[in-house]
Amino acid sequence: MTSKYDNLFARLDEEDLAELLGRSAVRLVRTLDDDAASARGLSQLASELYPPSVMLRNKERRNLLLESLPKEDAEALALRICGSLEDPWRRIINRAFRPGSSDEQTLFQFFDLQVPLNDTGDSAPFRIEVDTQYGLFPHQRRAVKDLIRYLSGDPSHRVMLHMPTGAGKTRTAMHAASTTLRAVEPSIVIWLAFSEELCEQAAEEFERAWGNLGNRPTSIYRFWGGRRLDIDDVQDGFLVMGLQKAFSRSTSDVQFLAKLADRATLVVLDEAHQAVAPTYRHVIDRLVDRHEATQLLGLSATPGRTWNDPEKDAELSAIFARNKVTLCVDGYENPVDYLIDEGYLAQPHFESLEHAGIELSLKEIEQLNGHLDIPAALLDRLATDEKRNLLIIDRLEQLAKNHKRIIVFAATVQHAYLLATVLQSRDLDASAITGTTDSAERHRLIQRFKAADEDTRILCNYGVLTTGFDAPATSAALIARPTSSLVLYSQMVGRAIRGRLAGGNDEAHIVTVVDTNLPGFGQIQDTFTNWEDVWT
């Protein structure tokens, strides 16, 4: 028996479904399978691609459904929500239905749906007691010794840890952080990160580390997203802060960073190649410069801003006093080769999927030359290029025959949904995640992708999973987002090259869509040595 919610999709006409799924996606579905592009086929696609929390928590998508309600249902819902039967469609469409509100609860209950948990930022406790198997590989132990030497013995007390994605930067840094925290009691180690995923990853990793390396019970403090922080409570332990959250708090409380700086012995900056941004420099300088002995540790797989802006790269190097600890392995000129040979990283097989369909105007060529990365307008054009998308879909269908977990980096938000829609129509288990995806739904899709089963799953994303995402079983990546950023390219490649010793695979397949008249990259080994000149 179909529910009221399922019936809504059946009432949408082809025009509404095309608006919901995207006209470019529908055209591609029709090109590949005319039956799947029927109203019935499209409504099924929409219901599978957009679960209730995604549909009903987005105003535009929600209104498409509400406008299709039969009069008696519209009146019944308007009566429950507004207490009136007059002009019911207008009343319910103009309602806000804020997450967690009684109106939203009524809406979901009306359609016999479970009310989604509202992500208020309180799902993880603000403070937990951490009461010890947290070993390091030989190359990581050597790096920790070098880090401690710089942090404790160098006059600047500053250093960058440069390790390839998948080589264990976070785990290595936790040993250095624990060493500092054991040495000074009470004291605070502050871990700064740019995204909620990176923040949560750090908090969870410290809990594991301190349970094995600690010398006393201590506290983890979380300060990002919707969380609050009582500065008087932060006396001893590990504080994880979102950089934007820290900056915003400092603008409303001028003493906030100074009070933290008085208690901090070490500040760790994840994804430290972004440290030169003015707002982030503001936070870092006020936490570190207040006391001469405060230590600063940066973490990055790519210790530079770009591949073609030496001034910015030199500025980044100066922040860390030109001190950098990297992997040194006897007998190997490039440590990436060692990590692959020993199974810490998967052996990457790079493939170029060439496409020459997009023609650039003189203005676009000028724009391209004037940007550090591909302008958004060009990415929008690529996202709707049907020949290019058919090429991508065909290659993903081939990859799905040999890989269980595939990650796709789309060119735009709409492109991620377009690809997921068409893949779904081809009977492949595909989902889309973007910065607009509800936090709870994002968590559900990621956990489902990470699940230990034999089903083949494809995760299409834009702007979310380049950092703070660790799914070692991922063995293939298709990069459909052109970029001239060596940092971004290496981050995307890194999502699929976890080796066997890190819970991943012996081999990985990296397919890069090469738009022949746009800049791009092709080999991960090159990213490790690109910035050496500014650090020496």
C-alpha positions as CSV (number, residue, x, y, z in Angstrom):
1,M,0.0,0.0,0.0
2,T,1.5,3.4,-1.0
3,S,1.7,6.2,1.5
4,K,0.4,9.7,1.1
5,Y,4.0,10.8,0.5
6,D,4.6,8.3,-2.3
7,N,1.3,9.4,-3.9
8,L,2.6,12.9,-4.2
9,F,5.3,11.9,-6.6
10,A,2.7,10.1,-8.8
11,R,0.7,13.3,-9.0
12,L,3.6,15.3,-10.4
13,D,3.5,15.9,-14.2
14,E,6.6,15.6,-16.4
15,E,7.2,19.3,-16.3
16,D,7.3,19.3,-12.5
17,L,9.6,16.2,-12.5
18,A,11.9,17.8,-15.0
19,E,12.2,20.8,-12.8
20,L,12.9,18.6,-9.7
21,L,15.4,16.3,-11.4
22,G,17.0,18.9,-13.7
23,R,16.2,19.2,-17.4
24,S,19.7,18.2,-18.4
25,A,19.4,15.0,-16.3
26,V,16.0,14.1,-17.8
27,R,17.4,14.6,-21.4
28,L,20.2,12.2,-20.6
29,V,17.8,9.7,-19.1
30,R,15.6,9.9,-22.2
31,T,18.6,9.5,-24.5
32,L,19.7,6.3,-22.6
33,D,16.3,4.8,-21.8
34,D,13.0,6.3,-23.0
35,D,10.9,4.2,-20.6
36,A,12.9,5.5,-17.6
37,A,12.0,9.0,-18.8
38,S,8.2,8.4,-18.6
39,A,6.3,10.2,-15.9
40,R,6.1,7.0,-13.9
41,G,9.8,6.3,-14.3
42,L,10.8,9.9,-13.4
43,S,8.6,9.9,-10.3
44,Q,10.2,6.7,-9.1
45,L,13.7,8.2,-9.7
46,A,12.7,11.3,-7.8
47,S,11.4,9.4,-4.8
48,E,14.6,7.3,-4.7
49,L,16.9,10.2,-5.1
50,Y,15.2,12.6,-2.7
51,P,14.2,11.0,0.6
52,P,11.5,12.8,2.7
53,S,14.0,14.8,4.8
54,V,15.6,16.1,1.6
55,M,12.3,16.9,-0.1
56,L,10.4,18.4,2.7
57,R,13.2,20.4,4.2
58,N,13.9,22.3,1.0
59,K,11.3,25.0,0.3
60,E,11.3,24.8,-3.5
61,R,11.1,21.0,-3.6
62,R,8.5,20.9,-0.8
63,N,6.3,23.4,-2.6
64,L,6.3,21.3,-5.7
65,L,4.8,18.5,-3.7
66,L,2.4,20.6,-1.7
67,E,1.0,22.3,-4.8
68,S,0.0,18.8,-6.1
69,L,-2.0,17.9,-3.1
70,P,-5.7,17.1,-3.7
71,K,-8.0,19.7,-2.3
72,E,-9.2,17.6,0.6
73,D,-5.6,16.9,1.7
74,A,-4.6,20.5,1.3
75,E,-7.5,21.6,3.5
76,A,-6.8,18.9,6.1
77,L,-3.1,20.0,6.3
78,A,-4.0,23.7,6.3
79,L,-6.5,23.1,9.2
80,R,-3.8,21.3,11.2
81,I,-1.1,23.9,10.5
82,C,-3.0,27.2,10.2
83,G,-6.4,26.4,11.8
84,S,-8.2,27.5,8.6
85,L,-9.6,26.0,5.4
86,E,-9.5,29.3,3.4
87,D,-7.1,29.2,0.4
88,P,-5.3,26.1,1.8
89,W,-2.5,25.8,-0.8
90,R,-1.4,29.4,-0.3
91,R,-1.4,28.9,3.4
92,I,0.7,25.8,3.5
93,I,3.1,26.9,0.8
94,N,3.8,30.2,2.7
95,R,4.5,28.3,5.9
96,A,8.2,28.2,7.0
97,F,8.3,24.6,8.4
98,R,11.6,25.4,10.2
99,P,13.6,22.2,11.2
100,G,12.6,21.1,14.7
101,S,9.4,23.2,14.8
102,S,6.0,21.9,15.7
103,D,4.9,22.8,12.1
104,E,7.5,20.5,10.6
105,Q,6.5,17.7,13.0
106,T,2.9,18.1,11.9
107,L,3.9,18.1,8.3
108,F,5.9,14.8,8.6
109,Q,3.2,13.2,10.7
110,F,0.5,14.2,8.2
111,F,2.3,12.1,5.5
112,D,2.9,9.2,8.0
113,L,6.6,9.9,8.0
114,Q,9.1,9.7,10.8
115,V,10.2,13.1,11.9
116,P,14.0,13.5,11.1
117,L,16.3,14.3,14.0
118,N,17.1,18.0,14.0
119,D,20.9,18.5,13.8
120,T,21.5,21.2,16.4
121,G,25.1,20.4,16.9
122,D,24.4,18.7,20.2
123,S,24.6,15.1,19.0
124,A,28.1,14.7,20.4
125,P,28.7,15.7,24.1
126,F,30.5,18.9,24.7
127,R,32.7,17.4,27.3
128,I,33.7,13.7,27.8
129,E,36.2,12.0,30.1
130,V,38.8,10.0,28.2
131,D,40.3,7.1,30.2
132,T,45.3,3.2,26.3
133,Q,47.4,0.1,20.9
134,Y,47.8,3.5,19.3
135,G,51.0,2.7,17.6
136,L,52.8,4.2,14.7
137,F,54.5,2.9,11.6
138,P,58.3,3.4,11.4
139,H,58.1,6.4,9.1
140,Q,55.5,8.0,11.4
141,R,57.7,7.5,14.5
142,R,60.6,9.2,12.8
143,A,58.3,12.1,11.9
144,V,57.1,12.5,15.5
145,K,60.7,12.7,16.8
146,D,61.5,15.4,14.3
147,L,58.3,17.3,15.2
148,I,59.1,17.3,18.9
149,R,62.6,18.5,18.1
150,Y,61.2,21.6,16.3
151,L,58.4,22.3,18.7
152,S,60.5,22.1,21.8
153,G,64.0,23.0,20.7
154,D,63.7,25.4,17.8
155,P,63.5,29.1,18.8
156,S,60.4,29.6,16.7
157,H,58.5,26.6,18.1
158,R,56.9,26.3,14.7
159,V,56.8,23.4,12.1
160,M,54.8,22.0,9.2
161,L,54.2,18.3,9.0
162,H,54.1,17.3,5.3
163,M,52.8,13.8,4.7
164,P,50.9,12.5,1.7
165,T,47.2,11.9,2.0
166,G,46.7,8.4,3.5
167,A,50.1,8.4,5.2
168,G,48.7,9.1,8.7
169,K,49.1,12.9,9.3
170,T,46.4,13.0,11.9
171,R,47.6,10.0,13.9
172,T,51.2,11.2,13.8
173,A,50.1,14.7,15.0
174,M,48.1,13.2,17.8
175,H,51.3,11.7,19.2
176,A,53.0,15.1,19.2
177,A,49.9,16.7,20.7
178,S,49.7,14.1,23.5
179,T,53.4,14.6,24.2
180,T,52.8,18.3,24.7
181,L,49.7,17.8,26.8
182,R,51.5,15.3,29.1
183,A,54.4,17.7,29.6
184,V,52.3,20.6,30.9
185,E,49.5,20.2,33.4
186,P,47.0,21.9,33.2
187,S,47.2,23.0,29.6
188,I,45.2,23.2,26.4
189,V,46.0,21.8,23.0
190,I,43.9,23.7,20.4
191,W,43.1,21.9,17.1
192,L,41.9,24.2,14.4
193,A,40.1,22.9,11.2
194,F,38.2,24.4,8.3
195,S,35.2,22.0,8.2
196,E,32.8,20.2,10.5
197,E,34.0,16.8,9.1
198,L,37.6,17.6,9.9
199,C,36.7,18.9,13.4
200,E,34.7,15.7,14.3
201,Q,37.5,13.5,12.9
202,A,40.0,15.3,15.1
203,A,37.8,15.0,18.2
204,E,37.2,11.3,17.7
205,E,40.9,10.6,16.9
206,F,42.1,12.3,20.0
207,E,39.8,10.2,22.1
208,R,41.4,7.1,20.7
209,A,44.9,8.6,21.1
210,W,44.7,9.9,24.6
211,G,43.1,6.7,25.8
212,N,46.4,5.0,25.0
213,L,48.9,7.8,25.3
214,G,47.5,10.0,28.1
215,N,48.8,10.4,31.7
216,R,45.6,11.7,33.3
217,P,41.9,12.0,32.6
218,T,41.2,15.0,30.5
219,S,38.5,16.7,28.4
220,I,37.6,17.1,24.8
221,Y,35.9,20.4,24.0
222,R,34.0,20.8,20.7
223,F,33.4,24.3,19.3
224,W,32.0,24.4,15.8
225,G,28.6,24.4,14.1
226,G,25.9,25.0,16.6
227,R,27.9,24.3,19.7
228,R,28.6,26.9,22.4
229,L,31.7,27.2,24.5
230,D,32.1,28.4,28.1
231,I,35.6,29.8,28.1
232,D,35.9,29.5,31.9
233,D,35.3,25.7,31.6
234,V,38.3,25.2,29.3
235,Q,41.2,24.7,31.6
236,D,42.9,21.4,30.6
237,G,42.5,19.1,27.6
238,F,41.9,19.1,23.9
239,L,39.9,21.9,22.2
240,V,38.7,21.4,18.7
241,M,37.5,24.6,17.0
242,G,36.2,25.5,13.6
243,L,38.3,28.4,12.3
244,Q,35.3,30.4,11.1
245,K,33.6,29.8,14.4
246,A,36.7,31.0,16.3
247,F,36.9,34.1,14.1
248,S,33.2,34.9,14.6
249,R,33.5,34.6,18.4
250,S,36.6,36.8,18.4
251,T,34.7,39.6,16.7
252,S,32.0,39.6,19.4
253,D,34.3,38.9,22.3
254,V,37.7,40.6,21.9
255,Q,39.1,38.7,24.9
256,F,38.1,35.2,23.7
257,L,41.3,34.3,21.8
258,A,43.5,36.0,24.4
259,K,42.1,33.9,27.2
260,L,42.6,30.8,25.2
261,A,46.1,31.8,24.3
262,D,47.0,32.2,28.0
263,R,46.2,28.5,28.5
264,A,47.4,27.0,25.2
265,T,50.8,25.2,24.9
266,L,50.2,23.9,21.3
267,V,48.1,25.1,18.4
268,V,47.5,22.6,15.6
269,L,46.3,23.8,12.2
270,D,44.8,21.1,10.0
271,E,44.9,21.6,6.2
272,A,47.5,24.3,7.0
273,H,48.1,25.3,3.3
274,Q,45.0,27.6,3.9
275,A,46.7,29.5,6.7
276,V,47.5,32.6,4.7
277,A,43.8,33.6,4.4
278,P,43.3,36.9,6.4
279,T,40.6,35.7,8.8
280,Y,42.5,32.5,9.6
281,R,45.7,34.5,10.1
282,H,43.8,36.6,12.6
283,V,42.9,33.6,14.7
284,I,46.4,31.9,14.4
285,D,48.4,35.0,15.2
286,R,46.3,35.8,18.3
287,L,46.6,32.3,19.7
288,V,50.3,31.8,19.0
289,D,52.0,35.3,19.1
290,R,50.8,36.2,22.6
291,H,53.3,34.0,24.3
292,E,56.8,33.2,22.9
293,A,56.7,29.6,24.0
294,T,53.4,28.7,22.4
295,Q,54.0,26.0,19.7
296,L,52.4,25.9,16.2
297,L,52.1,22.7,14.2
298,G,50.7,22.7,10.7
299,L,49.4,19.6,8.8
300,S,49.2,19.3,5.1
301,A,49.7,16.9,2.2
302,T,50.3,19.9,0.0
303,P,52.4,22.6,1.8
304,G,51.7,25.3,-0.7
305,R,48.7,27.4,-1.8
306,T,48.9,26.9,-5.6
307,W,51.3,25.6,-8.2
308,N,52.0,29.0,-9.7
309,D,51.9,31.6,-6.9
310,P,55.4,31.5,-5.3
311,E,54.7,34.7,-3.2
312,K,51.7,33.0,-1.4
313,D,53.7,29.8,-1.0
314,A,56.6,31.8,0.5
315,E,54.2,33.5,2.9
316,L,52.9,30.1,4.0
317,S,56.4,28.9,4.6
318,A,57.2,32.0,6.7
319,I,54.3,31.3,9.0
320,F,56.0,28.1,10.0
321,A,59.5,29.6,10.1
322,R,60.4,27.6,7.0
323,N,60.5,24.5,9.2
324,K,59.0,21.4,7.6
325,V,59.1,17.7,8.7
326,T,58.5,15.3,5.9
327,L,58.8,11.6,5.3
328,C,62.4,10.5,4.9
329,V,62.9,6.9,3.8
330,D,66.3,5.4,3.1
331,G,66.6,4.2,-0.5
332,Y,63.6,6.2,-1.8
333,E,63.9,9.6,-3.5
334,N,60.1,10.1,-3.2
335,P,58.4,8.8,-0.1
336,V,55.2,8.3,-2.0
337,D,56.8,5.4,-3.9
338,Y,57.8,3.8,-0.5
339,L,54.3,4.2,0.8
340,I,52.9,2.5,-2.3
341,D,55.5,-0.3,-2.3
342,E,54.9,-1.1,1.4
343,G,51.1,-1.1,1.1
344,Y,50.3,2.1,3.1
345,L,49.0,3.6,-0.1
346,A,47.3,1.8,-3.0
347,Q,49.0,1.7,-6.3
348,P,47.2,4.3,-8.3
349,H,46.3,3.7,-12.0
350,F,45.7,7.0,-13.6
351,E,43.4,7.2,-16.7
352,S,42.6,10.3,-18.7
353,L,39.1,10.6,-20.1
354,E,39.6,13.2,-22.8
355,H,36.8,15.6,-23.9
356,A,37.2,18.4,-26.4
357,G,33.6,19.5,-26.8
358,I,33.7,22.9,-25.0
359,E,34.8,25.9,-27.1
360,L,36.2,28.9,-25.2
361,S,35.5,32.5,-26.2
362,L,38.2,35.1,-26.1
363,K,36.7,36.6,-23.0
364,E,36.6,33.1,-21.3
365,I,40.3,32.6,-22.2
366,E,41.1,35.9,-20.6
367,Q,39.1,35.0,-17.5
368,L,40.9,31.6,-17.3
369,N,44.2,33.3,-17.5
370,G,43.2,35.7,-14.7
371,H,42.0,33.1,-12.2
372,L,43.9,30.8,-10.0
373,D,41.3,28.1,-10.7
374,I,38.5,27.4,-13.3
375,P,35.8,30.2,-13.2
376,A,32.4,29.1,-12.1
377,A,30.7,30.0,-15.4
378,L,32.9,27.6,-17.2
379,L,32.2,24.8,-14.7
380,D,28.4,25.5,-15.2
381,R,28.9,25.0,-19.0
382,L,30.8,21.8,-18.5
383,A,28.1,20.5,-16.1
384,T,25.4,20.6,-18.8
385,D,27.5,19.4,-21.7
386,E,25.6,16.2,-22.7
387,K,28.4,14.6,-24.7
388,R,30.7,15.0,-21.7
389,N,28.1,13.7,-19.3
390,L,27.4,10.6,-21.5
391,L,31.2,10.0,-21.5
392,I,31.2,10.2,-17.7
393,I,28.1,7.9,-17.3
394,D,29.5,5.3,-19.6
395,R,32.9,5.2,-17.8
396,L,31.2,4.9,-14.4
397,E,29.1,2.0,-15.6
398,Q,32.3,0.3,-16.5
399,L,34.0,1.1,-13.2
400,A,31.0,-0.3,-11.3
401,K,31.7,-3.7,-12.8
402,N,35.0,-4.0,-10.9
403,H,34.7,-1.6,-7.9
404,K,32.4,-1.6,-4.9
405,R,32.9,1.9,-3.8
406,I,33.3,4.8,-6.3
407,I,33.5,8.5,-5.5
408,V,32.7,11.1,-8.1
409,F,33.8,14.7,-7.9
410,A,31.3,16.7,-9.9
411,A,31.8,20.1,-11.6
412,T,28.9,21.9,-9.7
413,V,26.2,21.2,-7.2
414,Q,23.7,20.6,-10.0
415,H,26.2,18.3,-11.8
416,A,26.4,16.0,-8.7
417,Y,22.6,15.6,-8.7
418,L,22.5,15.2,-12.5
419,L,25.0,12.3,-12.4
420,A,23.3,10.6,-9.5
421,T,19.9,10.9,-11.2
422,V,21.1,9.3,-14.4
423,L,23.1,6.6,-12.7
424,Q,20.0,5.7,-10.6
425,S,18.0,5.5,-13.9
426,R,20.6,3.0,-15.0
427,D,19.9,0.8,-12.0
428,L,23.1,1.8,-10.1
429,D,23.1,2.7,-6.4
430,A,24.1,6.3,-6.6
431,S,23.6,9.2,-4.2
432,A,24.5,12.9,-4.3
433,I,26.1,15.0,-1.5
434,T,26.8,18.7,-1.7
435,G,27.1,21.6,0.7
436,T,23.4,22.1,0.5
437,T,22.7,18.6,1.8
438,D,21.1,18.4,5.2
439,S,23.7,17.4,7.9
440,A,21.7,14.4,9.0
441,E,21.1,13.2,5.5
442,R,24.8,13.8,4.6
443,H,25.8,11.6,7.6
444,R,23.3,8.9,6.6
445,L,24.6,8.7,3.0
446,I,28.3,8.7,4.1
447,Q,27.7,5.9,6.7
448,R,25.8,3.9,4.0
449,F,28.7,4.4,1.6
450,K,31.2,3.2,4.3
451,A,29.1,0.1,5.2
452,A,30.9,-3.2,5.0
453,D,28.8,-5.0,2.4
454,E,29.3,-6.3,-1.2
455,D,26.8,-3.8,-2.8
456,T,28.3,-1.4,-5.4
457,R,27.7,2.2,-4.4
458,I,28.6,5.5,-6.1
459,L,28.8,8.7,-4.3
460,C,28.6,11.9,-6.4
461,N,29.7,15.0,-4.5
462,Y,30.6,18.6,-5.0
463,G,32.7,20.7,-2.5
464,V,32.2,18.3,0.5
465,L,34.3,15.2,0.4
466,T,37.7,16.5,-0.6
467,T,38.8,16.6,3.1
468,G,37.6,15.1,6.4
469,F,36.2,12.0,4.5
470,D,37.8,8.7,5.1
471,A,36.3,5.6,3.4
472,P,39.3,3.3,2.9
473,A,37.3,0.8,0.9
474,T,36.9,3.4,-1.9
475,S,38.9,2.0,-4.8
476,A,37.9,4.2,-7.7
477,A,37.5,7.9,-8.2
478,L,36.2,9.8,-11.2
479,I,37.3,13.5,-11.2
480,A,34.8,15.4,-13.4
481,R,35.7,18.7,-11.9
482,P,38.6,20.4,-13.8
483,T,41.0,22.3,-11.6
484,S,44.3,24.1,-11.9
485,S,44.7,23.8,-8.1
486,L,47.3,21.1,-7.4
487,V,46.1,21.1,-3.8
488,L,42.5,20.4,-4.7
489,Y,43.5,17.7,-7.3
490,S,45.7,15.9,-4.8
491,Q,42.9,16.0,-2.2
492,M,40.5,14.4,-4.6
493,V,42.9,11.7,-5.6
494,G,43.7,11.0,-1.9
495,R,40.1,9.9,-1.2
496,A,40.7,6.7,-3.2
497,I,44.3,5.6,-2.5
498,R,44.2,4.2,1.1
499,G,46.4,1.2,1.0
500,R,45.9,-2.3,2.4
501,L,47.8,-1.5,5.7
502,A,45.4,1.4,6.2
503,G,42.3,-0.7,5.7
504,G,42.1,0.1,2.0
505,N,43.1,-1.6,-1.2
506,D,46.2,-2.8,-3.1
507,E,45.3,-0.8,-6.2
508,A,43.1,2.2,-7.0
509,H,41.7,3.5,-10.3
510,I,41.7,7.3,-10.8
511,V,39.9,8.6,-13.9
512,T,40.3,12.2,-14.6
513,V,38.1,13.9,-17.2
514,V,40.6,16.0,-19.2
515,D,39.0,18.9,-21.0
516,T,41.8,19.4,-23.5
517,N,41.7,23.2,-23.6
518,L,41.6,23.6,-19.8
519,P,44.5,23.2,-17.3
520,G,44.8,20.1,-15.1
521,F,47.0,17.5,-13.5
522,G,47.6,13.8,-13.8
523,Q,50.2,12.2,-11.4
524,I,50.0,12.2,-7.6
525,Q,53.8,11.8,-7.1
526,D,54.4,15.2,-8.5
527,T,52.3,16.9,-5.8
528,F,54.7,15.8,-3.0
529,T,57.8,17.7,-4.3
530,N,56.2,20.7,-6.0
531,W,56.8,23.2,-3.2
532,E,60.2,22.2,-1.9
533,D,61.9,25.4,-3.2
534,V,60.0,27.6,-0.8
535,W,60.8,25.5,2.3
536,T,64.6,25.3,1.8
